[in-house]
Amino acid sequence: MLTVIAVLVGAVVGGAATAAWLRAAAGSRLREAELTRQRLLGDAKREADTIRREAQVEAREQGIRLRAVIEEEVRDRRVEIAKIEERISQTEAEVDGKLTELLRREQGIADRETHLKQLQEELKGARDEAFQELQRISGLTVGEAKQHLLARAEDLIRHELARSVRQLEEEARADARRRARALVADALQRVAASHTAETTVTVVELASDDMKGRIIGREGRNIRALEHLTGVDFIIDDTPHAVVLSSFDGLRREIARMTLEKLIEDGRIHPARIEETYYQSKAELEEYVRQAGEQAVFEANCGEFHEELVRILGRLKYRTSYGQNVLKHTLEVVHLAGVMAAELGASARTAKRAALLHDIGKAMTHEVEGSHALISAQLARRYGEAQGVVHAIEAHHYEEQPQTVEAVLVIAADAISAARPGARGESLEHYIKRLEALEEIATAKPGVAKAYALQAGREIRVIVEPSEVDDDGAVLLSHEIAREIEDQLEYPGQVKVIVIRESRAVEVAK
C-alpha cells in the first residue's frame, strides 16, 4: 500500500515536474519566437528601406535621363521651327519679289497693248494704202484678185490630186495585178475546157427529100400539128436532106427535135401519132433535164440540193446567154469560184453553192417577174439555202452590195467566165450600139478630139487636145470616163480607158 502510494505520489510529483518543465520550455520557445519575429521584422524593415532608397535613386536617375531626352527633343524641334520660319521668311520675300515683278509686267503689257493698238491702226491704214496701190498697179479689183488666186490654187490642187491619184493607182495596180494574175491564171488553167456556142436553130437530118412531103402532110396538116404542139417553127426549104427548127426556147426546140426524129424513125406521121410522140418526147426530156441537173450537182461537188432546184438547174442545159450555154457557164463559174475561194481561205462550199445557183432564175418563164439574180435568190431562199448563199446570188449583179468574200468571188468568177475570149457572142447590131455608146461618152467630154473603141468594146482610146487638157487633166479625164461607162452602160467583163495626149511641133525646112 505504501508502495502504491509512494508510486502515486512519485507519479504526481513527476507529472508536476514534467508540467513545470513543459511550461518553462514553452515559455522559452515563445520568447525565442518573439525574438525571431522581432529580428525578422527588423530585417524586413531594413530591407524595405533599402529597396525604397534604391527605387528613389533609380527613379531620380530615370527622371534625369527622361528630362535629358525631352530637352534634346525640344532643342531639335526649336531648330526645325527656326528653319521653317527661315524658309517662310524666304518664301514671303520671294512672293513679294514675284508680286512686284508681276505688277511690273502687267504695266508693261498694258503699255504694249496700247502700242499694239496704235500699230494696228497704222497697219490698217498702210494696208488700205497698199490695197489701193496694188489695185492701181495691177489694174485688178479685190474680187478679181481673189478669183485669180483661187484659180491658181485650184490648178495646184488639181495637180496634187492628179499626182496622188496616179501614185495610188500605180501602187494599187501593181499589187492587184500581181495577186489577181496569179489567182485568175491558176483558176483558168485548172478549169480549162472546150466550149461550143449554141444558136436559136436546130437542124434535123433527113434520109431523103421525100420525107419533107410526109412531114408537111396533106394540105399541111402534119406540120401545123407539129408547130401547134411544140411552139417551134419548122422551116422546110430547098436545103437538101434537112429540116430547120427555129425557136428561142431551147427546151421547146429540143422536144421538137426529139419528136421529129422519132416520127421519122417510126415512119408513121399523122396528127394523132404526132401528139402521142410529142408527149412521149416531153416526158423523156423532163427525165433528161433531171439527169442534167443531177450531173451538174455531182460535178459541182458542194453537197445535196432540193429536188426542185436540181430539176430547174437541169433546164439551164437548154438555155443560152449571148450564145453561151448557161449550164456550162454555171459549172465554169462554180469551178472558178471554188478555186479562188480555196486560195483565199474563204468558204469554198458557200462560194460553189452560190455559183451553181446564181443563174438558175434564167430557167424560169416570163410569168415570174424580176431580174434573174433576184429570182435566183428567191428560189434559193425558198428551198432552204443558207443566208450567205442567198446573199452571194443576190449580189452577183449588184442587186445588193456584196458584203462577203464569197459574194465578191462569185461576181469575179461570173465576169471571168463571161469575158474570156470566145465565151459569148452578140448580135452585130448590139455590138455596134455598144461601141457607139462608148465613143459618145468619151467625145462628150470637153477637150476630146477623137475616141476609138477597140478590142470588141473592151478598150477605148481617147485622144485629147494638148492645148486644152494638161497631163493632170488627162488622168482625171480617164477616171471620169470610166465612172460614166460604169454608170450608163451594161457590158461583160471590163473596159479599159486610155487617154492619149500628144504635143507635136512641126516646121518645114526650105
C-alpha positions in Angstrom: 0.0 0.0 0.0 2.6 2.4 0.9 4.4 1.4 -2.1 1.4 2.2 -4.2 1.0 5.5 -2.5 4.6 6.2 -2.9 4.3 5.4 -6.6 1.3 7.5 -7.0 3.0 10.4 -5.2 6.0 9.9 -7.3 3.9 10.0 -10.3 2.1 13.1 -9.3 5.3 14.8 -8.5 6.9 13.6 -11.7 3.8 14.9 -13.6 4.0 18.2 -11.9 7.7 18.5 -12.5 7.1 17.5 -16.1 4.4 20.1 -16.4 6.6 22.7 -14.9 9.3 21.7 -17.3 7.0 21.8 -20.3 5.7 25.3 -19.2 9.2 26.5 -18.9 10.1 25.0 -22.2 7.1 26.6 -23.8 7.9 30.0 -22.4 11.4 29.7 -23.6 10.2 28.9 -27.1 7.7 31.7 -27.0 10.4 34.1 -26.1 12.6 32.8 -28.9 9.8 33.1 -31.3 9.1 36.6 -30.3 12.8 37.4 -30.7 12.8 35.8 -34.0 9.7 37.7 -35.0 11.3 41.0 -33.9 14.5 40.1 -35.7 12.7 39.2 -38.9 10.5 42.4 -38.7 13.6 44.5 -38.2 15.3 42.8 -41.2 12.2 43.3 -43.3 12.1 47.0 -42.4 15.8 47.4 -43.2 15.3 45.6 -46.5 12.2 47.7 -47.3 14.2 50.9 -46.5 17.0 49.7 -48.7 14.6 48.9 -51.6 12.9 52.2 -51.2 16.1 54.1 -51.2 17.3 52.2 -54.3 13.9 52.8 -56.0 14.2 56.5 -55.2 17.7 56.7 -56.6 16.6 54.8 -59.7 13.6 57.0 -60.2 15.7 60.1 -59.8 18.2 58.7 -62.4 15.4 57.8 -64.8 13.8 61.2 -64.4 17.1 62.8 -65.2 17.5 60.7 -68.3 13.9 61.4 -69.5 14.5 65.1 -68.9 17.7 65.0 -70.9 15.8 63.2 -73.8 12.9 65.7 -73.6 15.3 68.6 -73.5 17.1 67.2 -76.6 13.9 66.8 -78.5 12.8 70.3 -77.5 16.1 71.6 -78.8 15.7 69.7 -82.1 12.1 71.0 -82.5 13.3 74.5 -81.8 15.9 74.1 -84.5 13.4 72.8 -87.0 11.0 75.6 -86.2 13.7 78.1 -86.7 14.5 76.6 -90.1 10.8 76.6 -91.1 10.5 80.2 -90.0 13.6 81.0 -92.1 12.1 79.2 -95.1 8.8 81.0 -94.6 10.6 84.3 -94.5 12.5 83.5 -97.7 9.2 82.4 -99.4 7.5 85.6 -98.4 10.4 87.5 -99.7 10.3 85.6 -103.0 6.5 86.1 -103.2 6.9 89.8 -102.6 9.5 89.9 -105.3 7.4 88.0 -107.8 4.4 90.1 -107.0 6.5 93.2 -107.7 7.7 91.6 -111.0 4.1 90.7 -111.9 2.9 94.2 -111.3 5.8 95.4 -113.4 4.9 93.0 -116.2 1.3 93.9 -116.1 2.2 97.5 -116.5 4.5 96.5 -119.4 1.7 94.5 -121.1 -0.7 97.4 -120.7 1.9 99.6 -122.4 2.4 97.1 -125.2 -1.4 96.7 -125.7 -1.6 100.5 -126.1 1.3 100.4 -128.5 -0.2 97.4 -130.4 -3.5 99.2 -130.9 -1.5 102.1 -132.4 0.4 99.7 -134.6 -2.8 98.0 -135.7 -4.3 101.3 -136.6 -1.2 102.2 -138.5 -1.2 98.8 -140.2 -4.8 99.1 -141.2 -4.1 102.4 -142.8 -1.0 101.0 -144.5 -2.9 98.0 -145.7 -5.6 100.2 -147.2 -2.9 102.3 -148.9 -1.2 99.1 -150.1 -4.5 97.7 -151.5 -5.1 100.9 -153.3 -1.6 100.9 -154.7 -1.9 97.3 -155.7 -5.2 97.9 -157.5 -3.6 100.9 -159.2 -0.5 99.0 -160.3 -2.2 95.6 -161.2 -5.4 97.1 -162.6 -7.4 94.4 -160.6 -10.1 94.8 -158.0 -10.0 92.8 -154.8 -12.6 90.4 -156.2 -10.7 89.9 -159.4 -7.5 89.3 -157.4 -9.3 86.7 -155.3 -10.6 84.9 -158.4 -7.1 84.9 -159.8 -5.7 83.4 -156.6 -8.5 80.8 -156.4 -7.8 79.8 -160.0 -4.1 79.3 -159.2 -5.0 77.4 -156.0 -7.4 75.2 -158.0 -4.7 74.4 -160.6 -2.3 73.5 -157.8 -4.9 71.3 -156.1 -5.8 69.6 -159.4 -2.1 68.9 -159.9 -1.7 67.5 -156.4 -4.9 65.5 -156.8 -3.9 64.0 -160.1 -0.5 63.2 -158.8 -2.0 61.4 -155.7 -4.5 59.6 -157.9 -1.7 58.5 -160.2 0.5 57.3 -157.4 -2.3 55.4 -155.6 -3.4 53.9 -158.8 0.0 52.7 -159.7 0.5 51.2 -156.2 -2.9 49.5 -156.3 -2.4 48.3 -159.8 1.0 46.8 -159.1 -0.3 44.9 -156.1 -3.6 43.9 -157.6 -2.0 42.8 -160.9 0.4 40.6 -159.0 -2.3 38.9 -156.9 -5.1 38.8 -159.5 -2.8 37.5 -162.2 -1.7 34.5 -160.2 -5.1 33.8 -158.8 -7.1 34.1 -162.1 -4.4 32.4 -164.2 -4.4 29.4 -161.8 -8.1 29.2 -161.8 -8.4 29.4 -165.6 -5.8 26.8 -166.1 -7.5 24.4 -163.7 -10.9 25.0 -165.2 -9.9 25.0 -168.9 -12.4 23.1 -171.0 -13.9 23.1 -174.5 -17.0 25.2 -175.2 -19.5 25.4 -178.0 -21.7 28.3 -178.9 -25.3 27.5 -179.3 -27.8 29.2 -181.6 -31.5 29.5 -181.9 -31.9 26.9 -184.6 -31.6 23.1 -184.7 -31.1 21.1 -187.9 -32.6 17.6 -188.3 -31.0 15.4 -190.9 -33.3 13.5 -193.4 -32.6 10.4 -195.2 -34.2 11.8 -198.4 -36.1 14.8 -199.5 -39.2 12.7 -199.9 -39.6 12.8 -196.1 -40.2 16.6 -196.4 -43.6 16.0 -198.0 -44.6 13.4 -195.4 -43.6 15.9 -192.7 -45.7 18.6 -194.3 -48.7 16.2 -194.8 -51.8 16.6 -196.8 -52.7 20.3 -197.0 -50.0 21.0 -194.3 -51.9 19.1 -191.5 -48.8 17.4 -190.1 -46.5 20.5 -190.0 -49.4 22.6 -188.5 -49.8 19.9 -185.8 -46.1 19.9 -185.1 -45.8 23.7 -184.8 -49.0 23.9 -182.7 -47.9 21.3 -180.2 -44.2 22.2 -179.9 -44.4 26.0 -180.4 -41.4 25.7 -182.8 -41.1 26.9 -186.4 -40.4 24.1 -188.8 -38.6 25.5 -191.8 -38.7 23.2 -194.8 -36.9 24.9 -197.8 -34.6 23.9 -200.5 -31.8 22.8 -198.1 -31.2 19.2 -199.1 -31.8 16.5 -196.6 -32.5 18.8 -193.7 -35.3 20.4 -191.7 -34.6 23.5 -189.7 -36.2 24.0 -186.3 -36.3 27.6 -185.1 -37.2 28.9 -181.6 -35.6 31.0 -178.9 -36.8 28.4 -176.3 -34.1 25.7 -176.2 -36.5 23.3 -174.4 -39.2 23.5 -176.9 -36.7 23.2 -179.8 -35.2 20.0 -178.2 -38.7 18.5 -177.7 -39.5 19.3 -181.3 -36.2 17.7 -182.5 -36.9 14.5 -180.4 -40.4 14.3 -181.7 -39.4 14.7 -185.3 -36.6 12.2 -185.1 -39.0 9.6 -183.5 -41.6 10.2 -186.2 -39.0 9.8 -189.0 -37.7 6.7 -187.4 -41.2 5.2 -186.9 -42.4 6.2 -190.4 -46.0 6.9 -189.3 -46.6 10.6 -189.5 -50.1 11.9 -188.8 -51.7 14.3 -186.3 -52.6 11.6 -183.7 -49.2 10.0 -183.9 -47.6 13.4 -183.7 -49.4 14.2 -180.5 -48.6 10.8 -178.9 -44.9 11.2 -179.9 -44.8 14.8 -178.6 -45.9 13.9 -175.1 -43.6 10.9 -175.1 -40.7 13.1 -176.1 -41.7 15.7 -173.5 -41.6 13.1 -170.7 -38.2 11.9 -171.9 -36.9 15.4 -172.0 -38.0 16.0 -168.4 -36.1 13.0 -167.4 -33.0 14.2 -169.3 -33.4 17.6 -167.6 -33.4 15.9 -164.2 -30.4 13.9 -165.1 -28.6 17.0 -166.4 -29.3 18.7 -163.0 -28.0 15.8 -161.1 -24.9 15.6 -163.2 -24.3 19.3 -162.6 -24.7 18.9 -158.9 -22.3 16.0 -159.0 -19.7 18.0 -160.9 -20.1 20.9 -158.6 -19.3 18.7 -155.6 -20.8 21.1 -153.0 -23.4 19.0 -151.3 -27.1 18.0 -151.8 -29.8 20.3 -153.2 -33.6 20.3 -153.1 -35.1 18.1 -155.8 -36.9 21.1 -157.4 -33.7 23.1 -157.6 -32.0 20.2 -159.3 -34.8 20.0 -161.9 -34.7 23.7 -162.6 -30.9 23.6 -162.8 -31.1 20.9 -165.5 -33.2 23.2 -167.7 -30.2 25.5 -168.0 -28.7 23.0 -170.3 -31.2 24.3 -172.9 -30.7 28.0 -172.2 -28.1 30.3 -173.7 -26.9 33.8 -172.9 -25.1 35.7 -175.7 -24.6 32.3 -177.3 -23.0 30.8 -174.2 -24.7 27.7 -172.7 -25.9 28.7 -169.3 -25.4 25.4 -167.6 -21.8 25.1 -168.9 -21.2 28.7 -167.9 -22.7 27.9 -164.4 -20.3 25.0 -163.9 -17.4 27.1 -165.1 -18.3 29.8 -162.5 -18.6 27.0 -159.8 -15.1 25.8 -160.5 -13.6 29.3 -160.8 -15.2 30.4 -157.5 -14.2 27.2 -155.7 -10.6 27.5 -156.8 -10.3 31.2 -155.8 -12.1 30.7 -152.5 -9.7 27.9 -151.6 -6.7 30.1 -152.5 -8.1 33.0 -150.4 -9.1 30.9 -147.4 -12.8 31.7 -147.9 -15.7 29.1 -147.7 -15.4 27.1 -150.9 -18.7 25.3 -150.2 -20.6 28.6 -149.9 -19.0 30.1 -153.0 -19.6 27.0 -155.1 -23.3 26.6 -154.0 -23.9 30.3 -154.7 -22.2 29.9 -158.1 -24.2 26.9 -159.0 -27.5 28.7 -158.3 -26.6 32.2 -159.4 -28.2 32.0 -162.9 -31.0 29.5 -162.0 -33.5 32.3 -162.5 -32.8 32.2 -166.2 -34.6 28.8 -166.4 -37.9 30.4 -165.3 -40.6 31.6 -167.7 -41.7 35.2 -168.3 -44.5 34.6 -165.8 -42.1 35.2 -163.0 -41.3 38.9 -162.7 -37.9 40.4 -161.7 -34.3 40.1 -162.7 -32.8 36.7 -162.9 -30.5 37.5 -159.9 -33.5 38.2 -157.7 -35.4 35.3 -159.0 -32.4 33.0 -158.3 -32.1 34.4 -154.8 -35.8 33.8 -154.1 -35.6 30.2 -155.3 -32.6 29.6 -153.2 -34.3 31.1 -150.1 -37.5 29.2 -150.8 -35.7 25.8 -150.9 -33.7 26.3 -147.7 -30.3 27.7 -148.8 -28.2 29.5 -146.2 -28.2 33.3 -146.0 -24.6 33.5 -147.2 -25.5 31.6 -150.3 -28.6 33.7 -150.9 -26.7 37.0 -150.4 -24.0 35.9 -152.9 -26.6 35.1 -155.5 -28.5 38.3 -155.0 -25.3 40.4 -155.2 -23.7 38.9 -158.3 -25.2 41.6 -160.5 -25.1 44.2 -157.7 -28.8 44.0 -156.9 -27.3 44.3 -153.4 -23.9 45.5 -152.4 -21.6 42.4 -151.8 -20.9 42.1 -148.1 -18.9 38.8 -148.0 -15.8 37.5 -149.7 -17.8 34.7 -151.2 -20.2 37.2 -152.9 -17.2 39.0 -154.4 -15.7 35.8 -155.7 -19.0 34.8 -157.4 -19.0 38.2 -159.1 -15.4 37.8 -160.2 -15.9 34.2 -161.4 -19.1 35.2 -163.4 -17.2 38.0 -165.1 -14.2 35.8 -165.9 -16.4 33.1 -167.4 -18.4 35.6 -169.5 -15.5 37.8 -170.6 -13.0 35.1 -171.6 -12.3 35.0 -175.4 -14.9 33.0 -177.3 -17.2 32.6 -174.4 -20.0 34.7 -175.7 -21.3 36.1 -178.9 -23.6 39.0 -179.6 -25.6 40.4 -182.5 -23.9 42.8 -184.8 -26.5 45.5 -184.0 -25.9 45.2 -180.3 -22.2 45.2 -180.8 -22.2 48.3 -182.9 -24.6 50.1 -180.5 -22.2 49.3 -177.6 -19.2 50.7 -179.5 -21.1 53.8 -180.4 -22.2 54.4 -176.8 -18.6 54.1 -175.6 -17.4 56.6 -178.2 -20.3 59.0 -177.4 -19.5 59.1 -173.7 -15.8 59.9 -174.4 -16.4 62.5 -177.2 -18.9 64.4 -175.0 -16.1 65.5 -172.7 -14.5 68.9 -173.3 -11.1 68.8 -174.8 -11.6 65.4 -176.5 -10.6 65.4 -180.2 -11.3 61.7 -181.1 -12.3 58.5 -179.5 -11.9 54.9 -180.8 -13.5 51.8 -179.3 -11.1 48.8 -179.7 -10.8 45.1 -178.7 -14.5 44.4 -179.3 -15.5 47.2 -177.0 -13.2 46.2 -174.1 -10.9 49.2 -174.7 -11.4 52.8 -175.7 -8.7 55.2 -176.6 -9.4 58.9 -176.2 -7.2 61.5 -178.0 -7.3 64.9 -176.4 -6.3 68.4 -177.5 -2.9 69.1 -175.7 -3.7 72.8 -175.6 -7.0 72.2 -173.6 -6.1 69.2 -171.4 -2.8 69.0 -169.5 -1.2 65.8 -168.1 -3.1 66.1 -164.8 -6.4 66.7 -166.6 -5.8 63.6 -168.7 -5.6 61.4 -165.6 -8.8 62.9 -164.1 -10.5 62.6 -167.5 -9.8 58.9 -167.7 -11.4 58.4 -164.3 -14.5 60.5 -165.2 -15.0 58.5 -168.5 -14.6 55.1 -166.6 -17.1 56.1 -164.0 -19.7 57.2 -166.6 -19.2 53.9 -168.5 -19.9 52.0 -165.3 -23.0 54.1 -164.5 -24.6 54.2 -168.0 -23.6 51.0 -169.9 -24.0 47.3 -169.4 -21.2 45.1 -170.6 -19.5 41.8 -169.8 -16.0 41.9 -168.2 -14.3 45.3 -168.1 -13.5 48.3 -170.3 -10.0 49.9 -170.3 -10.0 53.7 -170.8 -6.7 55.1 -172.3 -6.3 58.9 -172.6 -3.6 60.0 -175.1 -2.2 63.5 -175.0 0.4 64.3 -177.6 2.2 67.5 -178.4 3.8 67.9 -181.8 6.0 70.7 -183.1 6.1 70.8 -187.0 8.4 73.0 -189.0 9.3 72.8 -192.7 12.8 73.5 -193.8 13.0 75.4 -197.1 
